[in-house]
Amino acid sequence: MAEYTDIQVLKRDGTREPFDPDKIVRVTQAAGLDPDQAKKLAGEIADWAQKSGLSQLTTLQLRDLVIGKLHKYDEAAAKMFVWYQMTKLKDT
């Protein structure tokens, strides 16, 4: 997948890292999407991020985008992703 180094992701701890669509592929596959669906979903979000002209996204914005797209692809995967995100929040 193409690099999007001009878009930074602001993490909850205040650090920044380059936007990486491959991370979206990994987490959506872990939630239950097949590899082709995961790549397509990540590509849609990456295209949106590039076209938006934003230089920064928060992890929460990305999470919400992923959840919204997941509901369109696979409801069970969306529920699994939300469950995982909620358990992560409890650990912080």
Helices and strands as residue ranges (DSSP letters): E 4-10, E 16-19, H 21-31, H 35-52, E 56-58, H 59-73, H 75-91
